[in-house]
Amino acid sequence: MRNRVYHCPVEVATDVVGGKWTAVVLAHVKEAPRRFSELRRLIPDISEKMLTQRLRSLEADGLL
């Protein structure tokens, strides 16, 4: 996580899942492990750049 002090677990959740596409990506990944191209097909409105950013962010936060 980022260098921030959290006082409540809800703060952590909203910080991590607060992005527009983060919850959508997590929903698809929780069903089964997915390749990048599979996620692109499942979420056609997300750009490659945004998907890459969301995946890297989730990986850095330890969720993927």
Backbone as a printed PyTorch tensor [residue, N CA C, xyz], in Angstrom:
tensor([[[  0.8360,  -1.1790,   0.0000],
         [  0.0000,   0.0000,   0.0000],
         [  0.8850,   1.2490,   0.0000]],

        [[  0.2610,   2.3310,  -0.2640],
         [  0.9830,   3.5920,  -0.2560],
         [  1.3770,   3.9540,   1.1690]],

        [[  2.2990,   4.8730,   1.3230],
         [  2.7460,   5.2880,   2.6520],
         [  1.7000,   6.1840,   3.2930]],

        [[  0.6570,   5.5890,   3.7980],
         [ -0.4400,   6.3260,   4.3930],
         [ -0.9090,   5.5820,   5.6390]],

        [[ -1.3520,   6.3200,   6.6170],
         [ -1.8590,   5.7100,   7.8460],
         [ -3.3720,   5.5760,   7.7170]],

        [[ -3.8630,   4.3560,   7.9130],
         [ -5.2970,   4.0910,   7.8430],
         [ -5.8210,   3.8580,   9.2520]],

        [[ -6.9910,   4.3780,   9.5190],
         [ -7.5890,   4.2450,  10.8330],
         [ -8.7420,   3.2510,  10.8450]],

        [[ -9.0960,   2.7440,   9.6810],
         [-10.2480,   1.8690,   9.5600],
         [-10.0660,   0.9970,   8.3140]],

        [[-10.4640,  -0.2710,   8.3640],
         [-10.3410,  -1.1320,   7.1790],
         [-11.1200,  -0.6140,   5.9710]],

        [[-12.1940,   0.1100,   6.2170],
         [-12.9790,   0.6560,   5.1130],
         [-12.1670,   1.6850,   4.3350]],

        [[-11.3190,   2.4440,   5.0120],
         [-10.4520,   3.4070,   4.3350],
         [ -9.5210,   2.6950,   3.3660]],

        [[ -8.9840,   1.5720,   3.7910],
         [ -8.0850,   0.7940,   2.9380],
         [ -8.8460,   0.2990,   1.7120]],

        [[-10.0260,  -0.2510,   1.9260],
         [-10.8220,  -0.7910,   0.8180],
         [-11.1730,   0.2890,  -0.2000]],

        [[-11.6080,   1.4420,   0.2610],
         [-11.9790,   2.4930,  -0.6750],
         [-10.7610,   3.0630,  -1.3900]],

        [[ -9.6210,   3.0640,  -0.7250],
         [ -8.3970,   3.5420,  -1.3620],
         [ -7.9610,   2.5830,  -2.4660]],

        [[ -8.0490,   1.2900,  -2.2100],
         [ -7.5980,   0.2840,  -3.1730],
         [ -8.6130,   0.1160,  -4.3070]],

        [[ -9.8800,   0.0380,  -3.9910],
         [-10.9050,  -0.2780,  -4.9810],
         [-11.6200,   0.9870,  -5.4700]],

        [[-11.1070,   2.1280,  -5.1420],
         [-11.7710,   3.3750,  -5.4820],
         [-11.7710,   3.7270,  -6.9510]],

        [[-10.8850,   3.1520,  -7.7470],
         [-10.8350,   3.4830,  -9.1640],
         [-12.0450,   2.9670,  -9.9230]],

        [[-12.3330,   3.6100, -11.0310],
         [-13.5120,   3.2600, -11.8270],
         [-13.4790,   1.8070, -12.2870]],

        [[-12.3450,   1.3460, -12.7580],
         [-12.2620,   0.0180, -13.3560],
         [-11.7710,  -1.0540, -12.4020]],

        [[-11.2670,  -0.6800, -11.2600],
         [-10.6560,  -1.6460, -10.3490],
         [-11.6380,  -2.7370,  -9.9290]],

        [[-12.8340,  -2.3590,  -9.5480],
         [-13.8280,  -3.3510,  -9.1120],
         [-14.2100,  -4.2850, -10.2530]],

        [[-14.2920,  -3.7560, -11.4550],
         [-14.6430,  -4.5890, -12.6110],
         [-13.5420,  -5.6070, -12.8830]],

        [[-12.2970,  -5.1540, -12.8480],
         [-11.1680,  -6.0580, -13.0660],
         [-11.1410,  -7.1330, -11.9780]],

        [[-11.3060,  -6.7360, -10.7270],
         [-11.3100,  -7.7100,  -9.6330],
         [-12.4390,  -8.7190,  -9.7770]],

        [[-13.5990,  -8.2860, -10.2180],
         [-14.7300,  -9.1950, -10.3940],
         [-14.4150, -10.2820, -11.4190]],

        [[-13.7550,  -9.9050, -12.5070],
         [-13.4190, -10.8910, -13.5370],
         [-12.2840, -11.8080, -13.0910]],

        [[-11.3270, -11.2650, -12.3760],
         [-10.1760, -12.0650, -11.9540],
         [-10.5500, -13.0380, -10.8330]],

        [[-11.5300, -12.6860, -10.0210],
         [-11.9140, -13.5750,  -8.9170],
         [-12.5810, -14.8450,  -9.4260]],

        [[-13.2030, -14.7730, -10.6070],
         [-13.8510, -15.9440, -11.1820],
         [-12.8350, -17.0060, -11.5950]],

        [[-11.7420, -16.5440, -12.1830],
         [-10.6950, -17.4530, -12.6630],
         [ -9.4840, -16.6180, -13.0450]],

        [[ -8.3040, -17.2290, -13.0270],
         [ -7.1310, -16.4920, -13.5110],
         [ -7.3460, -16.0920, -14.9670]],

        [[ -7.0020, -14.8680, -15.2960],
         [ -7.2460, -14.3490, -16.6450],
         [ -5.9660, -13.7890, -17.2450]],

        [[ -5.8260, -13.9670, -18.5370],
         [ -4.7440, -13.3330, -19.2830],
         [ -5.1700, -11.9220, -19.6490]],

        [[ -4.1860, -11.0900, -19.9670],
         [ -4.4550,  -9.6990, -20.3300],
         [ -5.4600,  -9.6260, -21.4750]],

        [[ -5.2420, -10.4220, -22.5110],
         [ -6.1330, -10.3780, -23.6780],
         [ -7.5530, -10.8140, -23.3250]],

        [[ -7.7010, -11.7500, -22.3940],
         [ -9.0350, -12.1560, -21.9450],
         [ -9.7420, -11.0040, -21.2530]],

        [[ -9.0120, -10.2930, -20.4020],
         [ -9.6020,  -9.1490, -19.7180],
         [-10.0010,  -8.0600, -20.7100]],

        [[ -9.1980,  -7.8560, -21.7430],
         [ -9.5430,  -6.8560, -22.7740],
         [-10.8500,  -7.2250, -23.4620]],

        [[-11.0430,  -8.5120, -23.7370],
         [-12.2890,  -8.9470, -24.3740],
         [-13.4730,  -8.8490, -23.4200]],

        [[-13.2460,  -9.1550, -22.1500],
         [-14.3280,  -9.1170, -21.1640],
         [-14.7430,  -7.6940, -20.7980]],

        [[-13.7950,  -6.7540, -20.8970],
         [-14.0620,  -5.3560, -20.5440],
         [-13.7220,  -4.4960, -21.7720]],

        [[-14.5740,  -4.4870, -22.7770],
         [-14.2260,  -3.8040, -24.0330],
         [-14.1180,  -2.2790, -23.9240]],

        [[-14.7380,  -1.6680, -22.9230],
         [-14.6980,  -0.2070, -22.8100],
         [-13.4310,   0.3320, -22.1540]],

        [[-12.6070,  -0.5360, -21.5860],
         [-11.3840,  -0.0820, -20.9250],
         [-10.2430,  -0.0420, -21.9520]],

        [[ -9.4180,   0.9780, -21.8640],
         [ -8.2720,   1.0740, -22.7830],
         [ -7.1510,   0.1660, -22.2760]],

        [[ -6.2420,  -0.1700, -23.1760],
         [ -5.1070,  -1.0130, -22.7910],
         [ -4.2770,  -0.3360, -21.7160]],

        [[ -4.0800,   0.9590, -21.8670],
         [ -3.2860,   1.7120, -20.8970],
         [ -3.9350,   1.6560, -19.5120]],

        [[ -5.2410,   1.8730, -19.4480],
         [ -5.9380,   1.8660, -18.1650],
         [ -5.9300,   0.4740, -17.5440]],

        [[ -6.1380,  -0.5570, -18.3590],
         [ -6.1030,  -1.9200, -17.8420],
         [ -4.7230,  -2.2360, -17.2840]],

        [[ -3.6920,  -1.8400, -17.9900],
         [ -2.3190,  -2.0530, -17.5140],
         [ -2.0920,  -1.3360, -16.1870]],

        [[ -2.5450,  -0.0980, -16.0970],
         [ -2.3820,   0.6630, -14.8530],
         [ -3.1260,   0.0040, -13.7020]],

        [[ -4.3580,  -0.4210, -13.9370],
         [ -5.1470,  -1.0620, -12.8760],
         [ -4.4970,  -2.3620, -12.4240]],

        [[ -4.0260,  -3.1760, -13.3690],
         [ -3.3880,  -4.4420, -13.0100],
         [ -2.1070,  -4.2080, -12.2220]],

        [[ -1.3090,  -3.2400, -12.6410],
         [ -0.0720,  -2.9270, -11.9050],
         [ -0.3740,  -2.4120, -10.5140]],

        [[ -1.4050,  -1.5860, -10.3910],
         [ -1.8030,  -1.0460,  -9.0930],
         [ -2.2860,  -2.1630,  -8.1610]],

        [[ -3.1040,  -3.0610,  -8.6870],
         [ -3.5910,  -4.1830,  -7.8770],
         [ -2.4500,  -5.1120,  -7.4680]],

        [[ -1.4940,  -5.2900,  -8.3660],
         [ -0.3300,  -6.1150,  -8.0440],
         [  0.5190,  -5.4530,  -6.9580]],

        [[  0.7240,  -4.1420,  -7.0680],
         [  1.5130,  -3.4090,  -6.0770],
         [  0.8260,  -3.4380,  -4.7080]],

        [[ -0.5010,  -3.4480,  -4.7100],
         [ -1.2620,  -3.4870,  -3.4470],
         [ -1.3720,  -4.8980,  -2.8820]],

        [[ -0.8570,  -5.8930,  -3.6380],
         [ -0.8600,  -7.2660,  -3.1530],
         [ -2.1600,  -8.0090,  -3.3820]],

        [[ -3.0240,  -7.4970,  -4.2530],
         [ -4.2960,  -8.1590,  -4.5150],
         [ -4.2160,  -9.1210,  -5.6870]],

        [[ -3.2110,  -8.9910,  -6.5060],
         [ -3.0040,  -9.9230,  -7.6330],
         [ -1.6230, -10.5170,  -7.5490]]])
